Structure formats: structure tokens, C-alpha cells
Amino acid sequence: MATLTPETAALYARTALGHVTREYPNKMDHVLGGPADVQGPRALHPVFFGSFDWHSCVHGWWTLFTVYRLYPDNAEAGAIRALADELFTATGIAAETAYLARPSSRGFERPYGWAWCLMLAAELSRHDSEEGRRWAVALRPLAEAFARRFRDFLPLATYPVRVGTHYNTAFALTLTLDYADAAGDAELAALCRDKALAWHGDDRDCQAWEPSQDEFLSPALMEAELLRRVLEPAAFVDWLDRFLPRLESEQPATLFAPASVSDRSDGKIAHLDGLNLSRAWCWRGLASALPVGDPRRSVALTAADRHMDVALPQVTGDYMGEHWLASFALLALLAPEA
């Protein structure tokens, strides 16, 4: 079973340091309301301007702060600290927060970027160093703004979004729950849990029509991972029995076969490396929820290993994957142990 080592953590930190301040190329989520809105990434987003797109920069910082907390003596810790001190300021975060107040920014990064910003805040809440607490305080206004957006949006969200891309609502709720529980935001936590059950509580016999060509999340397994966090252990096992009734027989077979990536220089096709990593994350999480002696535990762990064996060597090497894959590798490597 693959684990996070200091050497791998250092590699991921060096990789993230190489892109969180790389402004171009940049794929922006920016609605132009007039000529004055024609501005570059750093002018619009003084903190999260790198990593090809806003959300990847956010979870690139999640990677950096996670490594910083877990390995404070890492060779990259000084560079992480210096760069965070430069960028995570009240002024910079105020500008990021003000961007959300634009009338045309209502749908900005919904829900993926919202959730990752909250996941970043949850990570910083775990830091007990003086600088970690300082960065957490700096980020708080932006995190609270996104938490309010979720509280306003979830009551309006009649239906889930099941595609395995940025719009996937199960992934967003999973990360948001991590924040809500860490921040003691009981209202947001209850909204997430209620919506997860309303959307998915009655789902049965998943056929798993995946992967699609540019998915980096498994619609089936992401839903299961969300319900694992929402339901009590016995209730979750009952739900899983209904949702994936043939899991012990490795059916649906597509969930157990790593996706094939034909061209890693194509940003959309490179998403499939992320699918393999996020499947491994989910398989490990599901295994941790199954009772000792349940044969599905070993089935799930074997599936996780199979996907990680294929995907971990691809985390670095091509910028179309390198600007974001380390975060998903960390999710998998830090998943709960069965």
C-alpha cells in the first residue's frame, strides 16, 4: 500500500511552488462586464493567480500547507513560509473577497473552487504554528464568503450534478463538510448532510457509466465517499449494499479498471490521471468503513492500489497534469487506513 513519504512530500511541495505563482498560461473564469474588466490574472486575483486556473492555485496551496504541517522540517518549508507570508495578507485576501461581490461573479468557481477554498481553510485550522494561525486568520474572510455562498445556494439546488468534472456536487459537499466540521459551522454541516441524503439517500444499483473522456472524479465512487461521511457506519454499510450490490464480485467492472490516458499534453485527457487518483482516494475511504472480515475491504484496497500504481508516476512531468495532480495524490495517500 502506497504511503506518503518525506521524499514524496518534498517533491509535491517543489512542484506546487513551481506553479502557484506561474501566472501564464491561465484559463480564467471571468465574466467581462465592460472594458474595465479586461485585466490579467494577478490584477484580478492577487493571491490565487497561478497554476493555470484559480481553483488549481487554491488547491496547490492546500498541498503546500498540508506538506508544511506534516513535515515542518521539510527542505521546502522555508520557501513555503516566505511565499505564504508574501501572499496571504489581509489586503490580498480582501481583493479576492471583493471579486466575489461583482454582480457577474455569482457563479464564479461554483462549486469546485468554493469547496477547495473551504478545504484550504480547514487545513489551516489544523496548524498550531504562529505563522499557520496567521495565515488562517488572513484567509478567513474569503472562506466565510464561500461558506455563505453554499448556505445560500444549497437550498436552491434541487438536483445533484453527477458528472465527474468540476461541477460534481458530491465532491463539493465532501470537501465542504470537512470545513464545516473543522470550523464548527453547524448550519452548513447540516445543510450538506441533508442535501446529500436528499440527493443520494435512495440511490440503488449503480450502473457506473464511466469514465467519460475528461473526468477526474468518479461519479459513482464520489457519491459513495460522500455518504460514508454523512451516515453512521452501520447505516452506510446498508446503503452501500443497495448502491453497489455486486462490489464483492468487482462489479460494475469499470470501477475497478484504471482509466487509460492517451495524451497527457492534452489538458482534458490528462484529467483521467486525476480520475485514477480520486478513485484510489474513494476506494481507501470505503474500505475504512467496512467491517473487519468483510471481503469487500480487500476488494476495495486492491482496487485502490491498482489505480495508484498507474497514476502516481504521472503526478509530475507535464504541466497539464503537474499544475494540479499532486493535490489528488495527497488525497489518496492521506486517505483513512482500513
TIKE-126334 format. One record per residue (C-alpha): x, y, z. Coordinates in steps of 0.25 Angstrom, whole numbers, plus 2048, in hexadecimal, padded with zeros to 3 digits. Example, Ala and Ser with C-alpha at 12.3 -4.5 7.8 and 13.67 -1.06 7.14 Angstrom:
[[831, 7EE, 81F]]
[[837, 7FC, 81D]]
This chain:
[[800, 800, 800]]
[[806, 80D, 7FC]]
[[808, 818, 807]]
[[80D, 826, 807]]
[[81C, 827, 80A]]
[[824, 833, 80D]]
[[82B, 832, 7FF]]
[[81D, 832, 7F8]]
[[818, 83D, 801]]
[[824, 845, 7FD]]
[[822, 842, 7EE]]
[[814, 847, 7EF]]
[[818, 853, 7F6]]
[[822, 857, 7EC]]
[[818, 854, 7E1]]
[[80E, 85D, 7E7]]
[[818, 868, 7EA]]
[[81B, 868, 7DB]]
[[80D, 86B, 7D7]]
[[805, 873, 7E1]]
[[80C, 880, 7DD]]
[[80D, 87C, 7CE]]
[[803, 886, 7C8]]
[[803, 880, 7BA]]
[[7FD, 878, 7B3]]
[[7F0, 87C, 7BA]]
[[7E2, 877, 7B8]]
[[7D9, 881, 7BF]]
[[7CB, 880, 7C4]]
[[7C8, 88F, 7C2]]
[[7BB, 896, 7BC]]
[[7BE, 8A3, 7B5]]
[[7B4, 8AE, 7B9]]
[[7BB, 8B9, 7B1]]
[[7C9, 8BD, 7AC]]
[[7CE, 8C0, 7BA]]
[[7CD, 8B1, 7BD]]
[[7D7, 8AD, 7B3]]
[[7E2, 8AA, 7BD]]
[[7ED, 89F, 7BF]]
[[7EC, 894, 7CA]]
[[7F5, 89B, 7D4]]
[[7EE, 8A8, 7D3]]
[[7E1, 8A1, 7D6]]
[[7E6, 897, 7E0]]
[[7F2, 89B, 7E7]]
[[7F3, 88F, 7EF]]
[[7EE, 883, 7E6]]
[[7F3, 888, 7D9]]
[[7FC, 87C, 7D5]]
[[7FA, 86D, 7D2]]
[[7F3, 86F, 7C5]]
[[7E6, 872, 7CB]]
[[7E0, 877, 7D8]]
[[7DC, 86A, 7DF]]
[[7E9, 863, 7DC]]
[[7F0, 86E, 7E2]]
[[7E7, 86D, 7EF]]
[[7EA, 85E, 7F0]]
[[7F8, 860, 7EC]]
[[7F9, 868, 7F9]]
[[7F1, 85D, 800]]
[[7FD, 854, 7FC]]
[[807, 85D, 801]]
[[801, 860, 80E]]
[[7FE, 851, 810]]
[[80C, 84D, 80E]]
[[811, 859, 817]]
[[808, 854, 822]]
[[80C, 845, 821]]
[[81B, 847, 81E]]
[[81F, 855, 825]]
[[82E, 851, 823]]
[[82C, 84F, 814]]
[[836, 855, 80B]]
[[82B, 85D, 804]]
[[825, 863, 811]]
[[82D, 870, 811]]
[[829, 873, 803]]
[[81A, 86F, 806]]
[[81B, 878, 813]]
[[821, 884, 80B]]
[[817, 883, 7FF]]
[[80B, 882, 809]]
[[80F, 88E, 811]]
[[811, 896, 804]]
[[803, 892, 7FE]]
[[7FA, 88E, 80A]]
[[7F7, 89C, 80F]]
[[7EB, 8A4, 813]]
[[7EC, 8AD, 806]]
[[7ED, 8A1, 7FD]]
[[7E2, 899, 803]]
[[7D9, 8A6, 803]]
[[7DB, 8A7, 7F4]]
[[7D8, 898, 7F2]]
[[7CB, 89A, 7FA]]
[[7C7, 8A7, 7F3]]
[[7C8, 8A0, 7E6]]
[[7BC, 897, 7EA]]
[[7B4, 8A4, 7ED]]
[[7B3, 8A7, 7DE]]
[[7A5, 8A4, 7D8]]
[[7AB, 89B, 7CD]]
[[7B3, 893, 7D7]]
[[7A7, 88C, 7DD]]
[[7AB, 87F, 7D7]]
[[7BA, 880, 7D8]]
[[7C0, 873, 7DA]]
[[7B3, 86C, 7DF]]
[[7B4, 862, 7E5]]
[[7C2, 85D, 7E3]]
[[7CA, 869, 7E7]]
[[7C1, 86D, 7F2]]
[[7C3, 85F, 7F8]]
[[7D2, 85F, 7F7]]
[[7D3, 86D, 7FD]]
[[7CC, 867, 809]]
[[7D5, 85B, 809]]
[[7E1, 865, 809]]
[[7DB, 86C, 815]]
[[7D8, 85E, 81C]]
[[7E7, 85B, 81A]]
[[7EC, 868, 820]]
[[7E3, 866, 82C]]
[[7EB, 85A, 830]]
[[7F8, 862, 830]]
[[7FD, 865, 83E]]
[[80A, 86D, 83A]]
[[809, 87C, 83B]]
[[80A, 87E, 82C]]
[[800, 874, 82A]]
[[7F6, 87B, 833]]
[[7F9, 888, 82C]]
[[7F6, 882, 81E]]
[[7E9, 87C, 823]]
[[7E5, 88A, 828]]
[[7E8, 890, 81B]]
[[7E1, 886, 813]]
[[7D4, 886, 81C]]
[[7CC, 891, 815]]
[[7CD, 88A, 807]]
[[7C9, 87D, 80E]]
[[7BE, 883, 815]]
[[7B9, 889, 808]]
[[7B9, 87C, 801]]
[[7B2, 875, 80D]]
[[7A7, 880, 80C]]
[[7A6, 87D, 7FD]]
[[7A4, 86E, 800]]
[[799, 871, 80A]]
[[792, 87A, 800]]
[[794, 870, 7F5]]
[[791, 862, 7FA]]
[[782, 865, 7FD]]
[[781, 869, 7EF]]
[[788, 85D, 7E9]]
[[77C, 854, 7E6]]
[[785, 849, 7DF]]
[[793, 844, 7E0]]
[[79D, 845, 7D5]]
[[7A3, 837, 7D3]]
[[7AD, 83A, 7C8]]
[[7BC, 837, 7CC]]
[[7C1, 845, 7CA]]
[[7C2, 852, 7D1]]
[[7B2, 852, 7D2]]
[[7B1, 846, 7DB]]
[[7A9, 849, 7E7]]
[[7AD, 83D, 7EF]]
[[7BB, 841, 7EF]]
[[7B8, 84F, 7F3]]
[[7AF, 84A, 7FE]]
[[7BA, 841, 803]]
[[7C5, 84C, 804]]
[[7BB, 856, 80A]]
[[7B7, 84C, 815]]
[[7C6, 84C, 818]]
[[7C6, 85B, 81A]]
[[7B8, 85B, 821]]
[[7BC, 851, 82C]]
[[7CA, 858, 82E]]
[[7C4, 866, 82F]]
[[7B9, 862, 838]]
[[7AF, 867, 82D]]
[[7A3, 85E, 831]]
[[799, 865, 828]]
[[7A2, 862, 81C]]
[[7A5, 854, 820]]
[[796, 851, 822]]
[[793, 857, 814]]
[[79E, 84E, 80E]]
[[799, 841, 815]]
[[78A, 844, 812]]
[[78D, 847, 803]]
[[796, 83B, 802]]
[[78B, 832, 807]]
[[780, 839, 7FF]]
[[788, 837, 7F2]]
[[78E, 829, 7F4]]
[[788, 822, 800]]
[[77E, 81A, 7F7]]
[[788, 817, 7EC]]
[[789, 808, 7E9]]
[[791, 7FE, 7E0]]
[[79A, 808, 7DA]]
[[79E, 805, 7CB]]
[[7AA, 80D, 7CB]]
[[7AA, 812, 7BD]]
[[7B8, 817, 7BE]]
[[7C3, 81C, 7BB]]
[[7C0, 827, 7B1]]
[[7CB, 82D, 7A9]]
[[7CF, 839, 7B2]]
[[7CA, 834, 7C0]]
[[7D3, 835, 7CC]]
[[7C9, 831, 7D6]]
[[7C1, 824, 7D7]]
[[7B2, 828, 7D7]]
[[7AF, 81A, 7DE]]
[[7BA, 81A, 7E8]]
[[7BA, 828, 7EB]]
[[7AB, 827, 7EF]]
[[7AF, 81B, 7F8]]
[[7BA, 822, 7FF]]
[[7B1, 82E, 802]]
[[7A6, 824, 808]]
[[7B1, 81E, 810]]
[[7B4, 82B, 817]]
[[7A5, 82E, 819]]
[[79F, 821, 81E]]
[[7A2, 81A, 82B]]
[[7AB, 80D, 828]]
[[7A0, 803, 828]]
[[797, 80B, 820]]
[[7A2, 80E, 816]]
[[7A4, 7FF, 814]]
[[795, 7FD, 812]]
[[795, 808, 808]]
[[7A2, 802, 801]]
[[79B, 7F5, 800]]
[[790, 7FB, 7F8]]
[[798, 805, 7F0]]
[[7A4, 7FB, 7EB]]
[[79D, 7ED, 7EE]]
[[7A8, 7E6, 7E6]]
[[7B4, 7ED, 7EB]]
[[7BA, 7E0, 7F1]]
[[7BA, 7DA, 7E3]]
[[7C1, 7E6, 7DD]]
[[7B4, 7EB, 7D6]]
[[7B2, 7F5, 7CF]]
[[7BF, 7F1, 7C9]]
[[7C2, 7FF, 7C4]]
[[7C4, 804, 7D2]]
[[7D0, 7FA, 7D4]]
[[7D8, 7FD, 7C8]]
[[7E1, 809, 7C7]]
[[7DE, 813, 7BC]]
[[7E7, 813, 7B0]]
[[7EE, 821, 7AD]]
[[7F1, 822, 79F]]
[[7F7, 830, 79E]]
[[7FC, 837, 7AB]]
[[7FF, 844, 7A4]]
[[7F0, 846, 7A1]]
[[7EB, 84C, 7AE]]
[[7DD, 846, 7AD]]
[[7E2, 838, 7AA]]
[[7EC, 83A, 7B6]]
[[7E0, 83A, 7BF]]
[[7E0, 82B, 7BE]]
[[7ED, 82A, 7C7]]
[[7E5, 832, 7D1]]
[[7D9, 828, 7D0]]
[[7E3, 81D, 7D3]]
[[7E8, 824, 7E0]]
[[7DA, 829, 7E4]]
[[7D5, 81B, 7E3]]
[[7E0, 816, 7EB]]
[[7DC, 820, 7F6]]
[[7CE, 81B, 7F6]]
[[7D1, 80D, 7F6]]
[[7DA, 80F, 802]]
[[7CF, 816, 809]]
[[7C5, 80C, 806]]
[[7CE, 801, 80B]]
[[7D0, 808, 818]]
[[7C1, 808, 81A]]
[[7BF, 7F9, 818]]
[[7BF, 7EF, 824]]
[[7CB, 7E7, 827]]
[[7C9, 7DA, 820]]
[[7C0, 7E0, 815]]
[[7C6, 7DA, 808]]
[[7C3, 7E8, 801]]
[[7CE, 7EE, 809]]
[[7D9, 7E7, 802]]
[[7D2, 7E9, 7F5]]
[[7D2, 7F8, 7F7]]
[[7E0, 7F9, 7FB]]
[[7E5, 7F1, 7F0]]
[[7DD, 7FA, 7E6]]
[[7E4, 806, 7ED]]
[[7F2, 800, 7EB]]
[[7EF, 7FD, 7DD]]
[[7EB, 80B, 7DA]]
[[7F6, 811, 7E2]]
[[801, 809, 7DB]]
[[7FC, 80E, 7CE]]
[[7FA, 81D, 7D2]]
[[805, 820, 7DC]]
[[811, 820, 7D2]]
[[809, 82A, 7C9]]
[[807, 835, 7D4]]
[[813, 83D, 7CF]]
[[819, 83F, 7C1]]
[[80F, 846, 7B8]]
[[809, 853, 7BC]]
[[7FB, 850, 7B8]]
[[7FB, 846, 7C4]]
[[806, 84B, 7CC]]
[[7FF, 858, 7D0]]
[[7F4, 850, 7D8]]
[[7F6, 841, 7D9]]
[[7FF, 842, 7E6]]
[[7F3, 846, 7EE]]
[[7EB, 83A, 7E9]]
[[7F7, 831, 7EC]]
[[7F7, 837, 7FA]]
[[7E8, 834, 7FC]]
[[7EB, 825, 7F8]]
[[7F8, 824, 800]]
[[7F1, 82A, 80D]]
[[7E4, 823, 80C]]
[[7E0, 81B, 819]]
[[7E6, 80E, 81B]]
[[7DD, 802, 81A]]
